[in-house]
Amino acid sequence: MDTAQVVLFLVIIILTVLLVVLGIQVFFILRELRKTVDRANKILEDASEITENVRKPVSSLSSLAMGLKTGATIAKIFQGDKRGKKDE
């Protein structure tokens, strides 16, 4: 074998080994990325549940406040009618 052929053979072997190691590292990185995305998804689902649980009472409170406001408006209308009748 010629010296150039031996050098080329060694370079090919070294590059093959480096590419295999690099492929294994990429596999581990992608696996960790998948775990991270799963955790982020779980956190977002938990946040969605929390906001849903907060939204329900706030919505009920808002409905109650609107009901009280409407009741106060109706009471003012009736009081205005009674006062108007007393003045006449």
Secondary structure, DSSP 8 states (H G I E B T S, - for coil): --HHHHHHHHHHHHHHHHHHHHHHHHHHHHHHHHHHHHHHHHHHHHHHHHHHHHHHHHHHHHHHHHHHHHHHHHHHHHHHHHHHHHH-
